[in-house]
Amino acid sequence: MKTTLLPASTFKTNVWGGGTTTELFIYPPAAKYALRDFDFRLSSATVEVETSDFTALPGFHRKLMVLDGATKLMHENQHEILLKKFDVDAFEGDWKTTSAGKCTDFNLMTRGNFSGEIAARELEKNQSTAVNIPKNAVWFFVYVFRGEVSFSINSEVFSAHKGDVILIENPEDSKFTALSSTKTELVFSAIHVF
């Protein structure tokens, strides 16, 4: 098991037609989103326009969670869903998808033998919680959307602030403790390979 702190200052934020997007992690590390040569990618985006069209990503599975605001996702000939804070929708990258509503979201894209899950948790100031890593996860990520938190992982302590990511590689079904120093919102993502 290897744990790494990925500071917010190391992430690149780009402008797209409806807001900004920040890539939090891409695998393999040399992959480029524009080339579509990645196996999985984590990102967070702002949607600052009332309606937007999603980029077509054939071959990729997508999961999207709203972190702030709300949005309605409309997948042509599939389904529609209203997402509020911490709600998640799963859909295919080749679906024709549009959204209505301004929000900040968290995105997971996977393909091939890679799959993933995302969840969120709010912590009050000075609240401690155990975090269980799903079985068979190869990577486990914690994104600090808001606040400040300390993680105790195998007797090591990591402090993370807004925008930081904690990466745990080969976690081996372990668990760890998170302690917030202020009101904190965390997003968890587990990646599996089959």
N, C-alpha and C positions, 0 to 999 in steps of 0.2 A: 504494500500500500504506500502510495506517495501523495503527499498533500502540498499544494502550491497556492499561494495568494497571487491572484492576477489583479493588479491595481487598476482602478478606473482610468488613470492617466495614460495607460498603455493602449486603450481601445481607440479605434478610429471611428469617427462619426461622419457620415456622408449625407448629403441632401438628396432627397428624391422628390418627385413631383408633388407630393402631398405633405411633406414634413422632413424628418430626419430619421436615420437608422444607424444604430451602433452595433457593430459585430463584436460579440463577446467571446466566441470561440468557433473555430472551424477545424474540421478534421478530414483528411490529413492536414498538418500544419501548413504545407506549401500550397494547398488548394486555394482557388480563387472563386468567390461567389459568381463573378461575371462569366467564368468559364463553365460553371455548373459541374465542376469535377470533384466536388466534396461528397463525403459520406454522411456527415451531419454538420449542422450549423445552429448556433444559438445567437439570437440577436434581440435587441429591443428597439422599438420604433415609436415615433410620434406621428399621429395622423392629425394634421392641422387644417384639413379641408372637410367639407360636409360629406362629399362622396368621392370614392376613389376605386380604381380598378386594380385588382391584384395582378402581378406579373405571373405569366404562365410558367410553371415549373414541372413539366412532364417527367414522370418517374420518381418524383419526391412525394413523401407523405408530410403533411403539415399539422402542427398543433399551435394554436394561438390562444393566449390568455390576456385578458384586459387587466391592466394594472391601475389605470386611472381613467375616469370618464366611462363612456359606454359606446358600443358600436353594434350595428345590426349587420351580420354577414349574410349575403344572399348568394347561394351557389346555384347557378342556373340548372334547372331540371334535377336538382338534388334536394336541398333543404334550405331553410332560412332559420336564423337564430339570433336572438338579442343577447349580447354578452355584456354583463356588468362586472364590477370589480371582482377579480379572481375567477370568473367563469372561463371555461375552456371549450373550444370547438376543435374537432379533428376533421380534416378534409384532404382531398388529393390535390396535388399541385397542378394537374392538368384540367381541373374544373374551372369553369368561367366564374370567377368570384368578384363581387363588388361589395363595398362596405358603405354604410351611412352612419355618420356620427364621428365626433372628434374624441380621440383617446390616446393613451400610451399603452403599448402592448408588448408582450414577450412572445417570441417566435421560436419554435423548434422545427427544423426540417431534417428529415432522414430519408435514406434510400437503401435499396438492396437488403442486406442482412442486418441492417441497423434499425433499431426502433427506440422509442423513448417515451417518457412520461413527464408531465410537469404538474406541480402543485405549489401552493403558497401558504404562508403562515404569518400572522401578525403577532408581535410580541409587545406587551406593555413595557414601560420603563422598569428596568431591573428584574425582568421576568426571565426565568430559566426554563428551558425545554429540552427534552431528549429528541434527537432526530434519528430516525431509523432509516437506513439505506436499504432500498429494495434488493431482494435476492437476485443474484446473477448480474447485477449492474457492473459494467466495465469502467464507466466513468460516472461520477456523481458531482453535480455542480450546485453551488449555493450563490445566488445573485442577491446582493443587498440593494433592494430598490429604494428603501428609505431607512435612515437611522444609522446606528453604530452597534456592533455586536462582537462578542468574543466567542471563539469556538475552542473547546477542549477536545482535541483529537489525539488519542493514543499518547496522553501525557504532554503533548505539545499544545501551546495556546497561540491562536491566530486572531488578531484584531482586524476587523474589516469595517469599512465605512461605505456610505452611499456610493453606488456604482461599482464597487469591487466585486470580484468573483472568487470564491474558494473552489478549487478543483481537487477532487480526490480520485486518483487513478487506482484501479484494482482494489476497491474497498473491502471485498471479501465479507459481505453481509454484516458489516460492523455498524455501530451507532456512535453518536457523539453528542455533546451538549453545547447548546447555544445560550449565551447570556447577554441580554440587551442592556445597553447603558442609557438608551432613550427609546421612545416608541419606534419600533422597527418593523419593516415589512420585508420578508424573504421569499424568494422563488427558488424552488428545488427542481432539478432536472436530473433524471437518471437515464443513462444510455445503455442499451443492451445490444449484444451481437449474437445472432443465431446462425 
